[in-house]
């Protein structure tokens, strides 16, 4: 009886050993993917709030969708559909490293590109 149980017990121990090595990296990868998605969502929300704040301070009328994304602007008296928004940091070289001093915002609409400068920080 001892001889027949030994391979079975060895197989069980080996299975737990291999299973631990396989599942640990998989769980770690899922955790990293979830953390990256949460960070991307946070950055997107900050960008959308920042763009809306700059448009409001510039006196440009705009509409947002249910996600907080600017989807139309009224820049020249008529409404333009916003196709894409790029926010580019303006950087100044300093002795302690680079410093963000503001942002350029490019609003690509269905008819034109609107370029705004802002010295506000993205928060």
N, C-alpha and C positions, 0 to 999 in steps of 0.2 A: 504494500500500500504506500509506503514512503517513497518508493521509486516512481510511482505513477503521479504522485502529487508534486514532486519536485519540478518537472517541466511546466506544469500548470502554474505553479506559484512563480516560477521564473518568468513565464510569459506575462503574467499580471503585473509584476514589478517592472518589467521592461516596457510594457504598454504605458504605465503611468509615467515612467521616465521620459519616453519619447513624446507622449501627449503634452507634458509640461513644456518641453522645448518648442513644440509646434504652436501651441495656443498662446504662449506669452508674447512672441513678436506680433502675432495677429491682433491681439488685444491692444498692444501698444500702438500699432499702426492705426487702428480704429480710433483710439483716443487722440492721436495726433491729428487725424483728419477732422474729427469733431472740433478740436481746438482751433484748427486753421479756418474752418467754416465760421465759427463764432467770431473770430478776429476779422474775417472778411466782412461779415455782417456789420460789425461795429464800425469799421472804417467806412463802409458805404453809407451808413446812417450819418456819420460825422460829415462826410463830404456833402451829402444832400442838404443837411442843415446849414452848412457853411455857405453853399451856393445860394440858398434861399435868403440867408442873412445879407449877403453881399448885394443881391438883387434888390432887396428891400431898402438897404442904405443908399443904393444908387438911384432909387426912385423908378426902377423898372418894374412894371406890373408883370406878374407871372401866375401860373396855375401849377398845382402839383397833383400827382395821382395818389392813389390810396397808400402807396409805399413811401411817399414823401419825396419822390423824384420830380424835379422841375420838368414839365412836359410841354409848356407853351410860354412864350414871352411876348410882351407888347412893347417893342423897342422903337419902332418908327411910326406908330399910330395904328398899325394893324397887327393882328396876332400871328406869330410864327411858331411852327411846330419845331420843338427842339429834338434833334436827332442824336446828338452826342454832346457830352460835357467833359472837357479836360481841365483839370486843376494842376498847374505846374508851379512848384515852389520857386521863389526868387531867393537866391543864395548869395550871401556876402562872405568872402574869404576873410578870416580873421586870424589873430595869433593863436587862439585856442581851438581853431578848427572852423568849419563852415557853420554859418548861422542863417537860419531862414528868416528873412525880413518881410516877407509878404508872399502873395500868390498871384499868378496870372490865371485868369479863367477864360477859357474859350468855349463859347456856346455855338455849336454848329447847328444851324436851323435849316429848314427846307429851302431857304432862299439866300441866306447870307451867313457869315460868321461874325459873331459879336465877341470882341476882346475887351475884357475888363481887368483892371489892376486893383488889388486890394492889399493893404498893409495889415490886415487882421490876421490873427493866428487861427489855425484850425483847432477847435477844442471839442 
